[in-house]
């Protein structure tokens, strides 16, 4: 039987979360905007948030679509829809959900005006989409904005004399910079050089928080973590190691105090929950 104290804590939790979001919003408005923080480090944003490959509905339908994207099965379904262009049958997009659930997803996209039926098949109503990558970056940026009251930019290109290149997501968390690499491909399609490039960008920007995220519920220990261990061994001469936080969430532990806090996460349980665990670990241990 639960104690009265436990019931009271459960009732107060949503109020406390709302208060934290309110205070973070105030702090966000009082601290310099994200582009200004980047300029202080010599980074100038010259392109951000491209829309050419974005698979999202009209503005008034965004809230519903955002909630749907929290479902891993829906994101896998969207990948198949994009992969099977220009036309696809329901059977071709029923690999990761039941026939009934896939039917619901197809009706949902049709109601949103994103696909239309053509005989026994469906096709996209808009331009051809190359990949799910931009849509996933957009969604994760929305998670930071909506769930954590953070300023966030996705699909960022910067000019730098050293590494430069693309930063999938940059966010301002209470005055700290967070950089997240976002992989929509499964682990088998991710290569060690991509981990090396991520570490180079982290070393150039030196964000307070760095996250390598793979949108999968598969194990990270089998392939992604070994990639990090090999690359870290080359770049840090053995002064960094990967440690499991819980389940498939990992942290890079280093000997120095000035290095960024680095995390490796996947989508198991939920993207929102895993990002929250990263932020909790960062703020609780940085005091």
C-alpha positions in Angstrom: 0.0 0.0 0.0 1.4 3.4 -1.0 2.0 5.9 1.8 0.4 9.4 1.8 3.8 10.9 1.2 4.2 8.8 -2.0 0.8 9.9 -3.3 1.6 13.5 -2.5 4.9 13.3 -4.5 3.1 11.7 -7.4 0.5 14.6 -7.4 3.2 17.2 -7.1 5.5 15.8 -9.9 3.6 17.4 -12.9 3.5 20.7 -11.0 7.2 20.6 -10.4 7.9 19.7 -14.0 5.8 22.6 -15.2 7.6 25.0 -12.8 11.0 23.8 -14.1 9.9 24.4 -17.7 8.7 27.9 -16.7 11.9 28.8 -15.0 14.0 27.4 -18.0 11.9 29.5 -20.4 12.7 32.6 -18.3 16.4 31.7 -18.2 16.5 31.1 -21.9 15.1 34.6 -22.5 17.7 36.1 -20.1 20.7 34.4 -21.6 22.2 35.1 -25.0 20.6 33.2 -27.9 22.2 30.1 -29.3 23.7 31.7 -32.4 25.4 34.3 -30.1 26.9 31.5 -27.9 28.2 29.8 -31.0 29.8 33.0 -32.3 31.7 33.3 -29.1 33.4 30.0 -30.0 34.1 31.1 -33.5 31.2 29.3 -35.1 29.0 31.1 -37.6 25.8 29.5 -38.8 25.3 30.0 -42.5 22.5 27.4 -43.1 19.9 25.7 -40.8 16.7 23.7 -40.9 16.5 22.8 -44.6 13.0 21.9 -45.7 13.6 20.1 -49.0 13.4 16.6 -47.5 11.1 17.4 -44.6 8.1 15.0 -44.4 5.7 16.9 -42.1 2.1 18.1 -42.5 0.6 21.6 -42.6 1.1 23.9 -39.6 -2.2 23.3 -37.9 -1.6 19.5 -37.9 1.9 19.6 -36.5 0.9 18.9 -32.8 -0.8 15.6 -33.6 2.0 14.6 -35.9 4.6 15.4 -33.2 2.8 13.1 -30.8 2.7 10.3 -33.4 6.4 10.6 -34.0 7.0 9.6 -30.4 6.0 6.0 -31.4 8.9 4.0 -32.6 6.7 1.8 -34.7 5.3 4.9 -36.5 8.8 6.2 -37.3 9.8 2.8 -38.7 6.6 2.8 -40.8 7.5 6.3 -42.2 10.9 5.0 -43.2 9.3 2.3 -45.2 6.8 4.7 -46.8 9.8 6.9 -47.9 11.8 3.9 -49.0 9.0 2.5 -51.2 8.3 5.7 -53.2 6.7 6.6 -55.5 3.9 4.1 -54.9 3.5 1.3 -52.3 1.0 -1.2 -51.2 0.0 -1.7 -47.5 1.9 -5.0 -47.5 5.2 -3.2 -48.4 5.0 -1.0 -45.2 3.9 -3.7 -42.7 7.2 -5.0 -41.6 7.3 -3.5 -38.1 3.6 -3.4 -37.0 0.5 -5.5 -37.4 -1.7 -5.2 -40.4 -4.3 -3.4 -38.3 -1.8 -0.8 -36.9 -0.4 -0.2 -40.3 -3.9 0.4 -41.7 -4.4 3.0 -38.9 -1.1 4.7 -39.8 -2.0 4.8 -43.5 -5.5 6.3 -42.7 -3.8 8.8 -40.5 -1.4 10.0 -43.2 -4.2 10.1 -45.7 -6.3 12.2 -43.3 -3.3 14.5 -42.8 -3.0 14.9 -46.6 0.4 13.4 -46.8 -0.5 10.3 -48.9 -3.3 9.5 -51.2 -4.8 6.1 -52.3 -4.4 5.2 -55.9 -6.2 1.9 -56.5 -4.6 -0.7 -54.4 -1.6 1.4 -53.6 -0.7 4.7 -52.0 1.7 7.5 -53.0 3.0 10.7 -51.4 1.1 13.9 -52.2 4.2 16.1 -52.1 7.7 16.1 -53.6 9.8 12.9 -53.4 11.6 12.5 -50.0 15.2 11.3 -50.1 15.4 10.0 -46.5 13.8 10.2 -43.1 16.9 12.0 -41.7 15.6 15.6 -41.8 12.2 14.7 -40.4 13.9 12.9 -37.5 16.2 15.9 -36.8 13.1 18.2 -36.9 11.3 15.9 -34.4 14.2 15.7 -31.9 14.5 19.5 -32.0 10.8 19.8 -31.2 11.4 17.5 -28.3 13.9 19.9 -26.8 11.6 22.9 -27.4 8.4 21.3 -26.2 9.5 19.0 -23.4 12.5 20.9 -22.0 11.9 24.6 -22.9 15.2 24.7 -24.8 16.2 26.7 -27.8 17.2 24.3 -30.6 18.4 24.4 -34.2 18.6 21.3 -36.5 20.3 20.7 -39.8 23.0 23.3 -39.0 25.9 24.1 -41.3 28.8 26.1 -39.9 31.9 27.7 -41.3 35.1 26.8 -39.5 38.7 26.7 -40.5 39.2 23.3 -38.7 36.4 20.8 -38.8 33.3 22.7 -39.8 30.6 20.7 -41.5 27.1 19.6 -40.4 25.7 19.6 -36.9 22.5 17.6 -36.8 21.2 19.4 -33.7 22.4 22.2 -31.5 20.5 23.3 -28.4 20.9 25.8 -25.6 20.3 24.2 -22.2 20.3 26.8 -19.4 23.2 28.7 -21.1 25.1 25.5 -22.0 25.5 24.2 -25.6 24.3 20.7 -26.4 25.4 19.0 -29.7 23.5 15.9 -30.8 24.4 13.6 -33.7 21.2 12.0 -35.0 21.3 8.7 -36.9 18.1 7.5 -38.5 19.9 4.4 -39.9 20.1 1.2 -38.0 23.5 0.3 -36.3 24.4 -2.0 -39.2 24.5 1.0 -41.5 26.6 3.1 -39.3 30.4 3.1 -39.7 33.4 3.8 -37.5 34.4 6.8 -39.5 31.1 8.5 -38.6 31.9 8.1 -34.9 35.4 9.5 -35.6 33.8 12.5 -37.4 31.5 13.1 -34.4 34.4 13.1 -32.0 36.2 15.6 -34.2 33.2 18.0 -34.2 32.9 17.6 -30.5 36.6 18.5 -30.1 36.2 21.5 -32.3 33.0 23.0 -30.8 33.6 21.8 -27.2 29.9 21.8 -26.2 29.1 21.2 -22.6 27.0 18.2 -23.6 27.5 15.9 -26.6 25.1 13.1 -27.5 25.4 10.4 -30.2 21.8 9.2 -30.8 20.7 6.2 -32.9 17.0 5.9 -33.5 16.9 2.1 -32.8 15.8 -0.2 -30.0 18.6 -2.6 -30.9 21.7 -3.1 -28.6 24.3 -0.3 -28.7 26.9 -2.5 -27.0 27.3 -4.8 -30.0 28.6 -2.3 -32.6 28.3 1.4 -31.7 30.0 1.3 -28.3 33.0 -0.7 -29.7 33.4 2.0 -32.4 33.6 4.6 -29.7 36.1 2.6 -27.6 38.4 2.2 -30.7 38.1 5.9 -31.7 38.6 7.2 -28.1 41.6 5.0 -27.7 43.2 6.6 -30.7 42.2 10.2 -29.8 42.7 10.2 -26.0 45.6 7.7 -25.5 43.5 5.6 -23.2 42.3 8.5 -20.9 38.6 8.0 -21.8 36.3 5.0 -21.4 32.7 4.1 -22.1 30.5 3.3 -19.1 27.0 2.0 -19.1 24.5 4.3 -17.3 21.6 1.9 -17.6 20.1 -0.4 -20.3 21.4 1.0 -23.6 22.4 4.4 -22.4 26.2 5.0 -22.1 28.4 7.8 -20.9 32.0 8.6 -22.0 34.1 9.0 -18.9 37.3 11.1 -19.1 40.1 12.0 -16.8 39.8 15.8 -17.4 37.2 18.2 -15.9 37.1 20.6 -18.9 36.0 18.0 -21.5 32.4 17.9 -22.7 30.0 15.4 -21.1 29.4 12.8 -23.8 26.6 10.3 -24.0 25.6 7.5 -26.4 21.9 6.7 -26.5 19.2 4.9 -28.5 15.4 5.1 -28.6 14.6 2.2 -26.3 11.7 3.1 -23.9 11.4 6.6 -25.5 13.5 9.4 -27.0 12.0 11.9 -24.6 12.8 9.8 -21.5 16.4 9.1 -22.7 17.1 12.8 -23.4 15.7 13.6 -19.9 18.1 11.0 -18.4 21.0 12.6 -20.2 20.1 16.1 -19.0 19.5 14.8 -15.4 23.0 13.1 -15.4 24.6 16.3 -16.7 23.1 18.7 -14.3 23.3 16.5 -11.2 27.0 15.7 -11.7 28.1 19.2 -12.9 27.3 20.9 -9.6 
